[in-house]
Amino acid sequence: MAVSSDYLDYVRDQLSGLGGVTSRRMFGGAGLYCDEFFFALIDNDTLYLRVNDSNRADFTTRGMGQFRPYPESPQLSTTYYETPADVLEDAAELVAWARRSVTAAMAAAKPAAAANSVRRIKRAARARIPARPKRRR
């Protein structure tokens, strides 16, 4: 993964209408977050947006490529697709696409967040219930 500072600045500027966007460098590239939701990544100065069943057709009908995490591997990501150049160049259009990607990221996070909540509740319940005393025989 690689990303130039100029490209990262350009993408963040184009996404300024989304609000709450931050970036974190990772493995030479960058991850983009809206609040705490990881919705995009940049690799080799290419923006990839998160997809799910609700927005995947936006990318596939335009023939956009999937993210390849390891260049030497044939494995492709099913959740990140390359952003079309015309969308990237139109800030308003990019924000609209990014909103759908944030929604996809939020949907993916809900099951994990729900599972964490259930674990916390069970842990708290165990802490409140005293252990049963052992019976004497």
TIVEXNU-695029 format. One line per 8 residues: number of its first residue (from 0); their letters; for each residue y, x, z of N, C-alpha, C, O. Coordinates in Angstrom, 1 decimal, decimal comma. Each point is the difference from the previous one (the first is absolute). Layout:
// residues N
NUM) A) Y X Z Y X Z Y X Z Y X Z ~ ... $
END
This chain:
// residues 137
0) MAVSSDYL) -1,2 0,9 0,0 1,2 -0,9 0,0 1,2 0,9 0,0 0,1 1,0 0,7 ~ 0,9 -1,4 -1,5 1,3 0,7 0,0 1,1 -1,0 -0,3 -0,2 -1,0 -0,8 ~ 1,3 1,2 1,4 1,2 -0,8 -0,3 1,2 0,8 0,2 0,2 0,8 1,0 ~ 0,7 -0,9 -2,0 1,3 0,8 0,1 1,0 -0,8 0,9 -0,1 -1,2 0,1 ~ 0,9 1,9 0,6 1,0 -0,7 0,8 0,9 -0,9 -0,8 0,4 -1,1 0,4 ~ 0,0 1,5 -1,6 0,8 -0,8 -0,9 -0,7 -1,3 -0,4 0,7 -1,1 0,1 ~ -1,9 1,1 -0,4 -0,7 -1,2 -0,3 -0,2 -0,9 1,2 0,3 -1,2 -0,1 ~ -0,6 1,8 1,2 -0,1 -0,8 1,3 1,4 -0,7 0,3 0,0 -1,2 0,3 $
8) DYVRDQLS) 1,0 1,9 -0,5 1,4 -0,5 0,3 0,3 -1,1 -1,0 0,5 -1,1 0,4 ~ -0,9 1,2 -1,7 0,2 -1,0 -1,0 -0,7 -1,3 0,3 0,5 -1,1 0,0 ~ -1,8 1,3 0,4 -0,8 -1,2 0,3 0,6 -0,7 1,3 0,1 -1,3 0,0 ~ 0,2 2,0 1,0 0,6 -0,6 1,2 1,3 -0,7 -0,3 0,3 -1,0 0,5 ~ 0,5 1,6 -1,4 1,3 -0,6 -0,4 -0,3 -1,3 -0,8 0,6 -1,1 0,3 ~ -1,6 1,1 -1,2 -0,4 -1,2 -0,7 -0,5 -1,1 0,9 0,2 -1,2 -0,3 ~ -0,8 1,6 1,4 -0,6 -1,0 0,9 1,0 -0,4 1,2 -0,4 -0,7 0,9 ~ 1,6 1,2 -1,0 1,0 -0,3 1,1 0,2 -1,5 0,3 0,3 -0,3 1,1 $
16) GLGGVTSR) -0,5 -0,5 -2,1 0,2 -1,4 0,1 -1,2 -0,7 0,8 0,1 -1,1 0,5 ~ -1,2 1,8 -0,3 -1,1 -0,5 0,8 0,3 0,1 1,5 -0,4 -0,9 0,8 ~ 1,1 1,9 -0,4 0,3 0,2 1,4 -1,1 0,5 0,9 -1,2 -0,4 -0,3 ~ 1,4 1,2 1,2 -1,0 0,5 1,0 -1,0 1,0 -0,7 -1,0 0,2 0,6 ~ 1,3 0,3 -1,7 -0,9 0,9 -0,7 0,2 1,5 0,5 1,1 0,5 0,1 ~ -2,2 0,0 0,4 0,0 1,4 0,4 -1,1 0,8 -0,8 -0,9 -0,7 -0,5 ~ 1,0 2,0 0,5 -1,1 0,8 -0,7 -0,5 1,0 1,0 0,7 0,5 0,9 ~ -2,0 -0,1 -1,1 -0,6 1,0 0,8 -0,7 0,9 -1,0 -0,8 -0,4 -0,8 $
24) RMFGGAGL) 1,0 1,7 0,9 -0,7 1,0 -0,8 -1,4 0,1 0,4 -0,3 0,0 1,2 ~ -0,6 0,0 -2,1 -1,4 0,2 0,3 -0,8 0,6 -1,2 0,1 -0,4 -1,1 ~ -0,8 1,5 1,4 -0,8 0,7 -1,0 0,8 0,4 -1,2 -0,5 -0,1 -1,1 ~ 1,8 0,4 1,2 0,8 0,4 -1,1 0,7 -1,2 -0,7 0,9 0,2 -0,8 ~ -1,4 -1,4 1,1 0,6 -1,2 -0,6 0,8 -0,7 1,1 0,5 0,6 0,9 ~ -0,3 -1,9 -1,1 0,7 -0,8 1,0 -0,5 -1,4 0,1 -0,5 -0,6 -1,0 ~ 0,5 0,1 2,2 -0,4 -1,4 0,2 1,3 -0,8 0,3 0,9 0,5 0,7 ~ -0,8 -1,7 -1,2 1,1 -0,9 0,2 -0,4 -1,1 0,9 -1,0 -0,7 -0,2 $
32) YCDEFFFA) 1,9 0,4 1,2 -0,3 -1,0 0,9 1,2 -1,0 0,0 1,2 0,4 -0,1 ~ -1,5 -1,7 0,3 1,0 -1,0 0,3 -0,3 -0,4 1,4 -1,0 -0,7 0,2 ~ 1,9 1,0 0,7 -0,3 -0,1 1,4 -1,2 0,8 0,3 0,0 1,2 -0,2 ~ -1,1 -1,8 0,7 -1,2 0,9 0,3 -1,1 -0,2 -1,1 -1,0 0,6 0,1 ~ 1,3 -1,3 -1,2 -1,0 -0,3 -1,0 0,1 1,0 -1,1 1,0 0,2 -0,7 ~ -2,1 0,5 0,4 -0,2 1,0 -1,0 -0,2 -0,7 -1,4 -1,1 -0,6 -0,2 ~ 2,1 0,5 -0,6 -0,1 -0,8 -1,2 0,1 0,8 -1,3 -0,3 -0,6 -1,1 ~ 0,5 1,9 1,1 0,1 0,8 -1,2 -0,2 1,4 0,3 0,1 0,5 1,1 $
40) LIDNDTLY) -0,5 0,3 -2,1 -0,1 1,4 0,1 0,5 0,7 -1,3 0,1 -0,6 -1,0 ~ 0,3 1,8 1,2 0,5 0,8 -1,2 -0,8 1,2 -0,1 -0,2 0,7 1,0 ~ -0,3 -0,4 -2,2 -0,8 1,1 -0,3 0,4 0,5 -1,4 0,1 -0,8 -0,9 ~ 0,1 2,1 0,8 0,4 0,6 -1,2 1,2 -0,7 -0,7 0,0 -0,3 -1,2 ~ 0,9 -0,1 2,0 1,2 -0,7 -0,4 -0,3 -1,3 -0,7 0,6 -0,3 -1,1 ~ -1,6 -0,4 1,6 -0,4 -1,3 -0,5 -0,1 -0,9 1,2 -0,6 0,3 1,0 ~ 1,2 -1,5 -1,2 0,0 -1,0 1,1 -1,2 -0,9 -0,2 -0,1 -0,6 -1,1 ~ -0,7 0,4 2,2 -1,1 -0,9 0,0 0,3 -1,1 1,0 0,3 0,4 1,2 $
48) LRVNDSNR) -0,5 -1,6 -1,6 0,3 -1,1 1,0 -1,4 -0,6 0,4 -0,9 0,0 -0,7 ~ 0,9 -0,6 1,9 -1,2 -0,6 0,6 -0,2 -1,3 -0,7 0,9 -0,8 -0,4 ~ -2,2 0,5 0,1 -0,4 -1,2 -0,6 -1,1 -0,7 0,8 -0,7 0,6 0,8 ~ 0,6 -1,9 -1,1 -1,2 -0,8 0,4 -0,2 -1,0 -1,1 0,6 0,1 -1,0 ~ -1,4 -1,1 1,3 -0,3 -1,0 -1,0 1,3 -0,8 -0,5 0,0 -0,5 -1,1 ~ 1,0 0,4 2,0 1,2 -0,8 -0,4 0,9 0,7 -1,0 0,7 -0,7 -0,7 ~ -0,7 2,0 0,7 0,9 0,7 -1,0 -0,7 1,0 -0,9 0,7 0,7 -0,8 ~ -2,0 -0,5 0,9 -0,7 1,0 -0,8 0,2 -0,3 -1,5 0,2 1,0 -0,8 $
56) ADFTTRGM) -0,1 -2,2 0,4 0,1 -0,4 -1,5 1,4 0,5 -0,5 0,1 0,3 -1,2 ~ 0,9 -0,2 2,0 1,3 0,5 -0,4 -0,2 1,4 -0,6 0,7 0,4 -1,0 ~ -1,6 0,4 1,6 -0,2 1,4 -0,4 -1,1 0,1 -1,1 0,2 0,7 -1,0 ~ -1,3 -1,4 1,1 -1,1 0,1 -1,0 0,4 -0,6 -1,3 -0,4 0,6 -1,1 ~ 1,2 -1,7 1,0 0,4 -0,5 -1,3 0,9 0,9 -0,7 0,2 -0,1 -1,2 ~ 0,5 1,0 1,9 0,9 1,0 -0,7 -0,7 1,3 -0,2 0,6 1,0 -0,4 ~ -1,9 -0,9 0,8 -0,8 1,2 -0,3 0,3 1,2 0,9 -0,2 1,1 -0,3 ~ 0,7 -1,4 1,5 0,4 1,1 1,0 -1,2 0,6 0,6 -1,0 -0,7 0,3 $
64) GQFRPYPE) 1,1 2,0 -0,1 -1,2 0,7 0,6 -0,1 -0,1 1,5 1,0 -0,2 0,7 ~ -2,2 0,4 -0,2 -0,2 0,0 1,4 0,2 1,4 0,6 -0,1 1,0 -0,8 ~ 0,4 -1,0 2,0 0,2 1,3 0,7 -1,3 0,7 0,1 -1,0 -0,6 0,4 ~ 1,0 1,9 -0,7 -1,2 0,9 0,1 0,3 1,0 1,1 0,7 0,9 -0,1 ~ -1,3 -1,2 1,3 0,2 0,9 1,2 -0,3 1,5 -0,2 0,6 0,8 0,5 ~ -1,7 -0,6 -1,3 -0,5 1,3 -0,2 -0,1 0,3 -1,5 -0,8 -0,6 -0,7 ~ 1,7 1,4 0,1 0,1 0,2 -1,5 -1,4 0,4 -0,6 -0,3 -0,5 -1,1 ~ -0,5 1,2 1,8 -1,3 0,5 -0,5 -1,1 -1,1 0,1 -1,1 0,2 -0,5 $
72) SPQLSTTY) 1,4 -1,3 1,2 -1,0 -1,0 0,3 0,3 -1,2 -0,9 1,1 -0,4 -0,2 ~ -2,2 -0,3 -0,2 0,2 -1,2 -0,8 0,4 -1,2 0,8 0,3 -1,1 -0,6 ~ -0,3 1,2 1,9 0,2 -1,1 0,9 1,5 -0,4 -0,1 0,9 0,8 0,1 ~ -0,7 -2,1 -0,3 1,4 -0,6 -0,1 0,2 -0,9 1,2 -0,9 -0,6 0,6 ~ 2,2 0,5 -0,2 0,4 -1,0 1,1 0,0 -1,4 -0,6 0,5 -0,2 -1,1 ~ -0,9 -0,7 1,8 0,0 -1,4 -0,4 1,2 -0,7 0,6 0,3 -1,2 -0,3 ~ 0,5 1,9 1,1 1,1 -0,7 0,7 1,4 0,6 -0,3 1,0 -0,5 0,4 ~ -1,0 1,5 -1,3 1,3 0,6 -0,4 0,1 0,2 -1,5 -0,9 0,6 -0,6 $
80) YETPADVL) 1,9 -1,2 -0,1 0,1 0,1 -1,4 1,4 0,6 -0,4 1,0 -0,2 0,8 ~ -1,0 0,9 -1,9 1,3 0,6 -0,5 1,0 -1,1 -0,3 -0,3 -1,0 -0,6 ~ 1,5 1,3 0,9 1,1 -0,9 -0,3 0,5 0,2 -1,4 0,3 1,1 -0,4 ~ -0,1 -2,2 -0,4 0,5 0,1 -1,3 1,4 0,6 0,0 0,8 -0,2 0,9 ~ -0,5 1,1 -1,9 1,3 0,7 -0,1 1,2 -1,0 0,0 1,0 0,3 0,6 ~ -1,1 -1,4 -1,4 1,1 -0,9 -0,1 0,2 -0,7 1,4 1,2 -0,4 0,3 ~ -2,2 0,2 0,4 0,2 -0,6 1,4 0,7 1,0 0,9 0,9 -0,3 0,7 ~ -1,4 1,5 -0,8 0,6 1,1 0,9 1,5 0,2 -0,3 0,8 0,3 0,9 $
88) EDAAELVA) -0,4 -0,5 -2,2 1,4 0,3 -0,4 0,9 -1,2 0,4 1,2 0,1 0,0 ~ -1,8 -1,3 0,2 0,8 -1,2 0,4 -0,2 -0,2 1,5 -1,0 -0,6 0,4 ~ 2,1 0,9 0,4 -0,1 -0,1 1,4 -0,4 -1,4 0,5 -0,9 -0,1 0,9 ~ 1,5 -0,9 -1,4 -0,3 -1,3 0,4 -1,5 -0,4 -0,3 -0,6 -0,6 0,8 ~ 0,2 1,0 -1,9 -1,4 -0,3 -0,4 -1,0 0,8 0,9 -1,0 -0,5 0,4 ~ 1,4 1,7 -0,2 -0,9 0,9 0,9 -0,1 -0,6 1,4 -1,0 0,0 0,6 ~ 2,1 -0,5 -0,1 0,0 -0,6 1,3 -0,9 -1,2 0,1 -0,7 -0,2 0,9 ~ 0,8 -0,6 -2,0 -0,9 -1,2 -0,1 -1,5 0,4 0,0 -0,8 -0,6 0,7 $
96) WARRSVTA) 0,5 1,6 -1,4 -1,4 0,5 -0,1 -0,4 0,6 1,4 -1,1 -0,2 0,5 ~ 2,0 1,0 0,1 -0,2 0,6 1,3 -0,2 -1,1 1,0 -0,9 0,2 0,9 ~ 1,6 -1,3 -0,9 -0,2 -1,0 1,0 -1,4 -0,6 -0,1 -0,7 -0,2 1,0 ~ 0,2 0,1 -2,2 -1,4 -0,5 -0,1 -1,0 1,0 0,5 -1,1 -0,3 0,5 ~ 1,4 1,6 -0,6 -0,8 1,1 0,5 0,0 0,0 1,5 -1,0 0,3 0,6 ~ 2,2 -0,5 0,0 0,1 -0,1 1,4 -0,8 -1,2 0,5 -0,7 0,1 1,1 ~ 0,7 -1,2 -1,7 -0,8 -1,2 0,3 -1,5 0,4 0,0 -0,7 -0,4 0,9 ~ 0,3 1,2 -1,9 -1,4 0,4 -0,2 -0,3 0,9 1,2 -1,1 -0,1 0,6 $
104) AMAAAKPA) 2,0 1,0 -0,2 -0,3 0,9 1,1 -0,1 -0,8 1,3 -0,8 0,4 0,9 ~ 1,7 -1,4 -0,7 -0,1 -0,8 1,2 -1,3 -0,7 0,1 -0,6 -0,1 1,0 ~ 0,2 -0,5 -2,2 -1,3 -0,7 0,0 -1,2 0,9 0,4 -0,9 -0,5 0,7 ~ 1,0 1,7 -1,2 -1,1 0,9 0,3 0,0 0,4 1,5 -1,0 0,3 0,6 ~ 2,2 -0,2 0,0 0,1 0,4 1,4 -0,4 -1,1 1,0 -0,3 0,3 1,1 ~ 0,4 -1,5 -1,5 -0,2 -1,1 0,9 -1,4 0,0 0,6 -0,1 -0,2 1,2 ~ -1,0 0,4 -1,9 -1,3 0,0 0,6 -0,1 1,2 1,0 -0,6 -0,2 1,1 ~ 1,1 1,3 -1,4 0,0 1,1 1,0 0,8 -0,3 1,2 -0,4 0,3 1,1 $
112) AAANSVRR) 1,6 -0,9 -1,3 0,9 -0,3 1,1 -0,7 -1,1 0,9 0,1 0,1 1,2 ~ -0,8 -1,0 -1,8 -0,6 -1,1 0,7 -1,2 0,6 0,8 -0,2 -0,4 1,2 ~ -0,5 1,3 -1,8 -1,2 0,6 0,7 0,5 0,9 1,2 -0,6 -0,1 1,1 ~ 1,8 0,8 -1,3 0,5 0,7 1,1 0,5 -0,9 1,2 -0,2 0,3 1,1 ~ 0,7 -1,5 -1,5 0,5 -0,9 1,0 -1,2 -0,5 0,8 0,0 -0,2 1,2 ~ -1,1 -0,1 -1,9 -1,2 -0,5 0,7 -0,5 1,0 1,0 -0,4 -0,3 1,1 ~ 0,3 1,6 -1,6 -0,4 1,1 0,9 0,8 0,1 1,2 -0,5 0,2 1,1 ~ 1,8 -0,3 -1,3 1,0 0,1 1,2 -0,3 -1,1 1,0 0,0 0,2 1,2 $
120) IKRAARAR) -0,2 -1,4 -1,7 -0,2 -1,2 0,8 -1,3 0,2 0,8 -0,1 -0,3 1,2 ~ -1,0 0,7 -1,9 -1,3 0,2 0,7 0,1 1,1 1,0 -0,5 -0,1 1,1 ~ 1,2 1,2 -1,4 0,2 1,1 1,0 0,8 -0,5 1,2 -0,4 0,4 1,1 ~ 1,4 -1,2 -1,3 0,8 -0,5 1,1 -0,9 -0,9 0,9 0,1 0,0 1,2 ~ -0,9 -0,8 -1,9 -0,8 -1,0 0,8 -1,1 0,8 0,8 -0,2 -0,4 1,2 ~ -0,3 1,5 -1,8 -1,0 0,8 0,8 0,7 0,6 1,2 -0,6 0,2 1,1 ~ 1,8 0,2 -1,2 0,7 0,7 1,1 0,3 -1,0 1,1 0,1 0,4 1,2 ~ 0,1 -1,7 -1,5 0,3 -1,0 1,0 -1,3 -0,5 0,7 0,1 -0,5 1,2 $
128) IPARPKRR) -1,2 0,5 -1,8 -1,2 -0,5 0,6 -0,7 1,1 0,7 -0,4 1,0 -0,6 ~ 0,2 -1,2 1,9 -0,6 1,1 0,8 -1,5 0,0 -0,3 -0,6 -1,0 -0,4 ~ 0,0 2,2 0,5 -1,4 0,2 -0,3 -0,8 -0,8 1,0 0,4 -0,1 1,2 ~ -1,5 -0,5 -1,7 -0,9 -0,8 0,9 -0,7 1,0 1,0 -0,5 1,0 -0,4 ~ 0,5 -1,4 1,7 -0,7 0,9 0,9 -1,5 0,0 -0,3 -0,5 -1,0 -0,4 ~ -0,1 2,1 0,7 -1,5 0,0 -0,2 -0,7 -0,8 1,1 0,5 0,0 1,2 ~ -1,6 -0,6 -1,5 -0,7 -0,8 1,0 -0,9 1,0 0,8 -0,6 0,9 -0,5 ~ 0,4 -1,3 1,7 -0,9 0,8 0,8 -1,4 -0,7 -0,1 0,0 -1,3 0,0 $
136) R) -1,0 2,0 0,0 -1,3 -0,6 -0,1 -0,7 -0,1 1,3 -1,1 -0,4 0,1 $
END
